[in-house]
Each structure stands twice: as structure tokens, then as C-alpha cells.
Amino acid sequence: MAEAMAASFTALLNAVFDTSRHGWKTRAAKELGISRPRLDRYLAWEAEGDIDAIPAEIWDRLQRLNVSSQTPAAVMSVESMVRELARGLVELQEKVDEIGHILAPYPLPLRRGFNLAALLNIELGKFYPVNLIEFLVACQQPLYQWCPDYDGADAEEFGAVVLFESGSITEDCLRFVSASSVDEEHRYYETVMAACSTMAPADAQAFYVAWRRTVIDSPTVASRSVFLLDPVLRRHPADTIELVNQFYRPLLPIHCVDGKVPICPVSKVRVTRVNGVWTSESRDPLARQLLEQHGPQMLDYGPDMLELKRPARLFWALPGVTEVQLYEDVLALGYDAELWPQMDAVDLLIHHPTRPQHWAVDVKVHRSAIGLARSFKEYKAFKRHRLAIVVPDYLLEINRRYIEQFTRARRSGLRTEARILPGSDLLAELREAL
């Protein structure tokens, strides 16, 4: 996603005129009160980097046309600009994931965002990004750095969000966009629940767990037939194939290295090479360490290979690695445990092997403690269990005030107290209880 979008003059032309229609330049020249050759000259100047040569009155005329035709005053705000840019970036990434490269025209939200940025730069004397290169450079920094004027209701939660990192959008970018539109994480959950709704309760629970484990254990697969090797999924072939279609997409050969697919040694998701460094979507420091020391694992590429779509990787597969690891650690201590009981009412139920002691655990990998505090819903069941939110130890190493920020945000939002601790503390508690 490193190709440049045209600078602000062309961005404004795209916003005002339908540049996909034949004869748009003639209409644009007429509206601007100039000749068609003159418009071509301005575009050539811009392409050559001499954008300042375009007369100020032409800029003003184009801005007025744009404000009157497409940008109502009600949406001309910094918050609208940021949300449009983020939404457009997500749509752009989806296209890159789907076909392997950027297509023109750019997504409409992205064009609207650059249009708003250009207008706000004029109105407020700011320097917001007005093309793709500027935006990708800016949004690799926290939001509060490149857009300190962002004052949305969720500014405290998302002020430190980084939208683009290591050559692709981040999980935080998806969460930011989902907060104001479609919740991608919930959409995938509803897809699985729709499949389970036609089954008997016991079958539905078994199918749900089997599918969750498949997504976590197999984010990259050789072919669709792999899914039917699981005995539970094989009993429901139509539902399984439908979920495969919803969660996975073909893995493009452009992602191969010498005919092989590079895989993260921790999460099993495909990794990419950015500036000569192997980069995983997993935030676990162990993934980065293993990639640095040994490089990625390599799978032979085949034309039928599939990989999880990006939201499914970020919201299902990567958090699931932590959930499954904790589950296996608990079993290794001698406890009984269940993953995702009651169709994911919690992530883990833990039962003492000899005493009537039980734990109900939700595993969370949110980078933002404030975001987790606001999104976490109170436990509605398991009142006789010891309730806990467990976060990976590495999150607390990254942000040593994580638990403090979580607790403060819960109190400020008048939410009930929730016990939160690192995974190592929970395991220590379980050892002590034996």
C-alpha cells in the first residue's frame, strides 16, 4: 500500500466530478471557467510537483464547488475527516488483500477524507494529509500526534491508536472503524451462531468449539478439504463449507517466497517482509524473537490454499492463540477446563480436580486498557465462580499502567468492578489452590 494517491487538486476534482464518466474534464473545465487545455496544464503541473503554480482563484473556485455539492457544513469536522480516512484505509486494505494490489479509483470514504482534509487545511490553516503517501506516513504514528485536534467522544479510548503498521492496517484500526459502523468481530460471531442455530444444543456447542479451534490452529490451509478432516465439522459439511467461504479467501501467489508461504512460528498466520525484516501480525514478543532468530516457517504453496480474512485473523485467530495456550497450561496443572462454554459465554471455565472451586475467565488482548474497560460487558452467569479477566503478560510489559488504566476507566464510566490480572498470576493462583 505504498502507491501514491494524487495530491489535493486531483483529490478535489475526484470529489466534485465523476471522473469515471466520459467527458468529465470538459465539464470540470466549464465549471471552473477555464479551457480544457488549461485544466490539463494544471494537472500536468501537479504531476510534476509544481502544484503551487495553479492559481489561487482556481483553488478557491474548486473548493466552493466542492463545499456546495458534496460537503455539508454539518460533516466538515476533524472527527469526520479521521473516520472517513480510517474507513477508506480499511476498504483499501480489503482490496489489496483480495487482489494483491491497489485499484483506482480509491474507496469513496478515502476520497471524502482527503477532500475534508484539504478543506480543513484551508479553513483552519492545518496540515492534515491530503494524499495516500502523506496519510500512510502520518497514521503510523498515534492519532494524537498527527491529528491532535481529534475530539470525538472516544478520543480518550482511541487517541493513541495507530492505524497502519508494518505495511498493513492494524487491529486497532479495525476496532476504531467498527466503533462507528459495522462491528467486524461481532459479524463473524453472528455468522457462526447462524450455523449453530439449526443444530441440537449439544451439537451446536461441539460445532462452535471445533470451528473456533480450526480458525486458531489453521489460519492458513492447503485446501477446503482440510476442514472436513475434523470429525465434528465433518458431520455438518454444508455449514462448514459456508463458514469457510465467510472466513477464508484464496491465498494469492504474490505472497509466496520462492514458491513457499512464510508462516509465523507462534500464530501460524502468514508473515510479511517489511524493510528487510519479517513481521507478524501477532503482538507476542516471542513471535518477533523467533522470526529474528530463525525466520518464518515455510509451507509449500498450492493453488488451492486459503487464508483467514484479515478481520478473522485479528479478532479470532490471534486472540485465540492466547486462549488456547492458557487452556493447555491449566490442563497441565491438573485442572479440568472447558473452552468457550455456552457458546462463548466466557472463554474458559476451570474446575478444581478435587474441590468445589471454579473459575470463569475471559481472555483479552486489547492493546488499549481504556478500550477494554469500556467494551467489556459484565458477567451474566457463573456467579458462583471466581471471575477474572486475563490479559497476556506481554501487554503489561508494554504498558505497566494497564491494570490501573483499566480500573480507572471502569470507575469513571460507572461500571462495575472487574478483576483483571496477567496470565502468569492466574496460573500462580491455580498452583496455590492445588
C-alpha positions in Angstrom: 0.0 0.0 0.0 2.8 2.4 -0.8 1.5 3.8 -4.0 0.7 7.5 -4.0 -2.7 9.0 -4.4 -2.9 12.1 -6.5 -2.3 15.3 -4.5 -5.1 17.6 -3.3 -6.0 19.3 -6.6 -6.9 15.9 -8.2 -8.5 14.7 -5.0 -10.8 17.7 -5.1 -11.6 17.1 -8.7 -12.4 13.5 -7.9 -14.7 14.6 -5.1 -16.6 17.2 -7.2 -16.8 15.4 -10.6 -17.5 11.8 -11.5 -14.0 11.2 -13.1 -15.1 7.7 -14.2 -17.5 9.2 -16.8 -16.5 10.2 -20.3 -16.1 13.9 -20.8 -15.6 14.8 -17.1 -12.7 17.1 -17.9 -14.8 19.2 -20.3 -17.5 19.6 -17.6 -14.9 20.4 -15.0 -13.2 23.0 -17.1 -16.6 24.6 -17.8 -17.5 24.7 -14.1 -14.1 26.2 -13.3 -14.4 28.8 -16.0 -11.2 27.7 -17.9 -10.4 25.8 -21.1 -9.9 22.1 -21.3 -6.2 22.5 -22.3 -5.7 24.8 -19.3 -7.1 22.1 -16.9 -4.7 19.6 -18.5 -1.9 22.0 -17.9 -2.8 22.3 -14.2 -2.9 18.5 -13.9 0.5 18.3 -15.5 1.9 20.9 -13.2 0.6 18.9 -10.2 2.1 15.6 -11.6 5.5 17.4 -11.9 5.3 18.6 -8.3 4.6 22.2 -9.2 1.3 22.4 -7.5 1.9 26.0 -6.3 1.7 27.2 -9.9 -2.1 26.5 -10.0 -3.7 29.9 -9.5 -5.3 30.6 -6.1 -8.6 31.6 -7.7 -8.9 28.2 -9.3 -8.3 26.6 -5.9 -11.0 28.8 -4.4 -13.5 28.1 -7.2 -12.9 24.3 -6.8 -13.3 24.5 -3.0 -16.6 26.4 -3.3 -17.9 23.9 -5.8 -16.9 21.1 -3.5 -18.4 22.6 -0.4 -21.7 23.3 -2.1 -22.0 20.0 -3.9 -20.7 17.3 -1.6 -19.6 18.6 1.8 -22.4 19.9 4.1 -21.1 22.1 6.9 -22.5 19.6 9.4 -19.9 17.0 8.4 -17.0 19.3 7.9 -15.2 18.4 11.1 -11.9 16.9 12.1 -13.7 13.8 13.6 -15.5 13.2 10.2 -12.2 13.5 8.4 -10.4 11.0 10.6 -13.3 8.5 10.5 -13.6 8.7 6.7 -9.8 8.3 6.3 -9.8 5.2 8.6 -12.8 3.7 6.9 -11.3 4.3 3.5 -8.0 2.7 4.6 -9.8 -0.4 5.7 -11.6 -0.7 2.4 -8.3 -0.1 0.5 -6.7 -2.9 2.6 -9.5 -5.3 1.8 -9.0 -4.8 -1.9 -5.2 -5.3 -1.6 -5.9 -8.5 0.4 -8.3 -9.7 -2.2 -6.4 -9.0 -5.5 -2.9 -8.2 -4.3 -2.6 -4.5 -5.4 -4.3 -1.1 -5.3 -7.0 -0.3 -7.7 -8.2 3.1 -8.9 -10.5 4.8 -8.1 -9.7 4.8 -4.4 -12.5 3.9 -2.0 -15.1 6.7 -1.6 -14.5 7.2 2.1 -10.8 7.7 1.5 -11.5 10.3 -1.2 -14.0 12.1 1.1 -11.4 12.1 3.9 -8.8 13.7 1.7 -11.4 16.2 0.5 -12.2 17.1 4.1 -8.6 17.4 4.9 -7.9 19.8 2.1 -10.9 21.9 3.2 -9.9 21.9 6.8 -6.3 22.8 5.9 -7.7 25.9 4.1 -10.2 26.8 6.8 -8.1 26.1 9.9 -4.6 26.5 8.5 -3.7 22.9 9.3 -1.5 20.3 7.6 -3.7 17.2 7.5 -2.7 14.5 5.0 -4.3 15.0 1.6 -2.9 12.0 -0.3 -2.2 8.4 0.4 1.5 8.7 0.9 1.1 11.5 3.4 -1.6 9.6 5.2 0.3 6.3 5.5 3.3 8.2 6.9 1.1 10.1 9.4 -1.0 7.1 10.6 2.0 5.1 11.6 2.1 7.5 14.5 -0.5 7.6 17.3 -3.7 9.5 16.3 -3.0 12.2 18.9 0.3 13.0 17.2 -0.8 13.5 13.6 -4.2 14.8 14.5 -4.1 16.4 17.9 -7.5 18.2 17.2 -9.4 14.9 17.1 -12.1 15.4 19.8 -14.6 12.6 19.2 -16.4 11.1 22.1 -14.0 8.2 22.0 -10.8 10.4 21.9 -9.6 9.1 25.2 -10.0 5.5 24.1 -8.6 5.9 20.6 -6.2 8.8 21.0 -3.2 6.5 21.0 -4.5 4.3 18.1 -2.0 3.5 15.3 -3.9 2.8 12.1 -1.1 1.5 9.9 1.9 -0.6 10.9 4.4 -2.9 9.2 2.8 -2.4 5.8 -0.8 -3.1 6.7 -3.7 -1.8 8.8 -3.8 -2.7 12.5 -6.3 -4.4 14.7 -6.8 -1.0 16.4 -7.7 0.5 13.0 -10.4 -2.1 12.6 -11.7 -1.5 16.1 -11.7 2.2 15.5 -13.8 1.8 12.3 -16.1 -0.8 13.9 -16.8 1.6 16.8 -18.7 3.8 14.4 -20.1 1.4 11.8 -20.2 -2.4 11.5 -18.5 -4.4 14.3 -16.5 -6.9 12.3 -15.8 -9.1 15.3 -19.5 -9.5 16.1 -20.4 -10.0 12.4 -18.2 -13.1 12.3 -19.7 -14.3 15.6 -23.2 -14.0 14.2 -22.2 -16.0 11.1 -21.1 -18.9 13.3 -24.2 -18.6 15.5 -26.4 -18.7 12.5 -24.9 -22.1 11.5 -25.2 -23.4 15.1 -28.9 -22.3 15.4 -30.2 -25.2 13.3 -28.4 -27.8 15.5 -29.3 -29.5 18.7 -27.7 -27.7 21.7 -25.0 -30.3 22.3 -24.1 -30.5 18.6 -24.1 -26.7 18.4 -21.7 -26.4 21.3 -19.4 -29.0 19.9 -19.5 -27.4 16.4 -18.8 -24.0 17.8 -15.7 -25.2 19.7 -14.5 -27.2 16.8 -14.8 -24.2 14.4 -13.0 -21.9 16.9 -10.1 -24.3 17.2 -9.9 -24.7 13.5 -9.7 -21.0 12.9 -7.0 -20.7 15.6 -5.0 -23.7 14.6 -5.3 -23.3 10.8 -5.3 -19.7 9.7 -3.5 -20.9 6.5 -4.7 -24.2 4.9 -3.8 -26.2 1.8 -7.4 -26.6 0.6 -11.0 -26.7 1.6 -10.9 -30.5 2.1 -8.7 -29.9 5.3 -11.8 -28.7 7.2 -13.6 -31.9 6.7 -10.9 -33.9 8.5 -12.3 -32.7 11.8 -14.9 -35.3 12.9 -17.2 -32.7 14.3 -17.1 -30.4 11.3 -17.5 -33.4 9.0 -20.9 -34.1 10.5 -22.1 -30.7 9.2 -20.4 -30.3 5.8 -22.8 -27.7 4.4 -22.4 -25.4 7.4 -18.6 -25.9 7.5 -18.2 -25.0 3.8 -20.4 -21.9 4.3 -18.2 -20.8 7.2 -15.1 -21.4 5.1 -16.5 -19.1 2.5 -17.2 -16.4 5.0 -13.9 -16.6 7.0 -11.3 -17.5 4.4 -10.2 -16.3 1.0 -7.7 -17.7 -1.6 -4.1 -17.1 -0.7 -2.5 -15.3 -3.7 0.8 -16.4 -5.1 2.1 -12.9 -4.8 2.5 -13.6 -1.1 4.9 -16.5 -1.8 8.7 -16.5 -1.5 10.3 -19.0 -3.9 7.1 -21.0 -4.1 6.6 -21.1 -0.3 4.4 -19.3 2.1 6.2 -17.7 5.1 4.3 -18.5 8.4 4.6 -17.1 11.9 6.1 -19.7 14.2 3.7 -18.6 17.1 0.4 -17.8 15.5 0.7 -19.7 12.1 -0.6 -16.6 10.3 1.2 -15.5 7.1 4.1 -13.1 7.7 5.4 -10.3 5.5 8.8 -8.8 5.0 8.9 -5.1 5.6 12.2 -3.2 5.0 14.1 -6.5 5.2 12.5 -7.6 8.5 10.0 -10.4 8.9 6.9 -9.0 10.5 4.0 -10.9 12.1 0.5 -9.6 13.0 1.0 -11.3 16.4 1.9 -8.8 19.1 3.5 -11.5 21.2 7.2 -10.6 21.6 8.0 -14.3 21.2 6.9 -14.2 17.6 9.2 -11.3 16.8 12.1 -13.0 18.7 11.7 -16.3 16.8 11.4 -14.6 13.5 14.6 -12.7 14.2 16.5 -15.8 15.3 15.2 -18.4 12.9 13.0 -16.7 10.3 9.5 -17.9 9.4 8.3 -21.5 8.9 7.7 -22.2 5.2 4.8 -24.0 3.7 4.8 -25.3 0.1 2.4 -23.1 -1.9 -0.5 -24.7 -3.7 -3.2 -23.2 -6.0 -6.0 -24.3 -3.6 -4.5 -22.6 -0.5 -6.7 -20.4 1.7 -6.0 -17.9 4.5 -8.2 -16.3 7.0 -9.5 -12.8 6.0 -7.9 -10.1 8.0 -10.7 -9.3 10.5 -11.0 -13.1 11.2 -7.2 -13.2 11.8 -7.1 -10.2 14.1 -10.3 -10.8 16.1 -10.5 -14.6 16.1 -7.2 -16.4 15.4 -4.7 -14.2 17.1 -6.6 -13.7 20.4 -7.4 -17.4 20.2 -3.7 -18.4 20.4 -3.6 -16.8 23.9 -6.8 -18.5 24.9 -5.7 -22.0 23.8 -2.3 -21.6 25.4 -3.9 -20.7 28.7 -6.2 -23.6 28.4 -3.3 -26.0 27.8 -1.4 -24.5 30.7 -4.4 -25.1 33.0 -4.8 -28.7 31.9 -1.0 -29.2 32.5 -1.5 -28.2 36.2 -4.1 -31.0 36.6 -7.3 -28.9 36.4 -10.4 -29.7 34.3 -11.2 -27.0 31.8 -13.7 -26.1 29.1 -13.1 -23.7 26.2 -15.9 -21.3 25.2 -18.7 -22.9 27.2 -22.3 -22.0 26.5 -21.4 -20.7 23.0 -18.6 -18.4 24.3 -20.3 -17.0 27.4 -16.8 -16.9 28.7 -13.5 -18.1 27.2 -12.5 -20.6 29.8 -14.2 -22.5 32.7 -11.7 -24.1 35.2 -12.7 -26.7 37.7 -10.6 -27.8 40.6 -9.7 -31.5 40.4 -10.8 -32.4 43.9 -12.6 -29.4 45.5 -15.8 -27.5 44.5 -13.8 -24.5 43.3 -14.4 -23.0 39.9 -13.0 -20.1 37.8 -14.7 -18.3 34.9 -12.1 -16.5 32.7 -12.3 -14.1 29.8 -9.0 -13.7 27.9 -8.5 -10.3 26.3 -5.7 -9.0 24.2 -6.8 -5.4 23.7 -3.9 -3.1 23.3 -5.9 -0.3 24.9 -6.8 -0.8 28.5 -9.4 2.0 28.3 -10.9 0.4 25.2 -11.2 -2.9 27.1 -12.7 -1.2 30.1 -15.4 0.4 28.0 -16.2 -2.6 25.8 -16.1 -5.3 28.5 -19.6 -6.4 29.5 -20.4 -7.6 33.0 -20.6 -11.3 33.6 -24.2 -12.5 33.3 -23.6 -16.1 34.5 -21.1 -18.1 36.6 -21.8 -16.1 39.7 -20.5 -18.9 41.9 -17.2 -19.0 40.1 -14.2 -16.8 40.7 -14.5 -14.3 37.8 -11.4 -12.8 36.1 -10.3 -11.0 33.0 -6.9 -12.4 32.0 -4.5 -10.4 29.7 -1.2 -11.7 28.3 1.8 -10.8 30.4 3.4 -9.0 27.4 0.7 -6.4 27.3 1.6 -5.4 30.9 5.3 -5.3 29.9 4.4 -2.9 27.1 2.2 -0.8 29.3 2.9 -1.2 33.1 -0.1 1.0 34.0 -2.5 -1.2 32.0 -4.4 -2.6 35.0 -4.5 0.9 36.7 -5.9 2.5 33.5 -8.5 -0.3 33.1 -9.7 0.1 36.7 -9.8 3.9 36.5 -11.8 3.8 33.2 -14.3 1.3 34.7 -14.9 3.6 37.6 -15.2 6.8 35.6 -17.8 5.1 33.4 -19.7 4.0 36.5 -19.2 0.4 35.5 -19.0 -2.5 38.0 -15.6 -3.5 39.2 -13.9 -6.3 37.3 -11.0 -8.4 38.4 -8.1 -8.2 35.9 -4.7 -9.9 36.1 -2.0 -11.3 33.9 -2.0 -14.9 32.8 1.0 -15.7 35.0 -0.8 -14.5 38.1 -3.8 -16.7 37.3 -1.6 -19.8 36.9 0.2 -18.9 40.1 -3.2 -18.7 41.9 -4.2 -22.1 40.5 -1.0 -23.7 41.6 -1.5 -22.3 45.1 -5.1 -23.7 45.2 -3.9 -27.3 44.5 
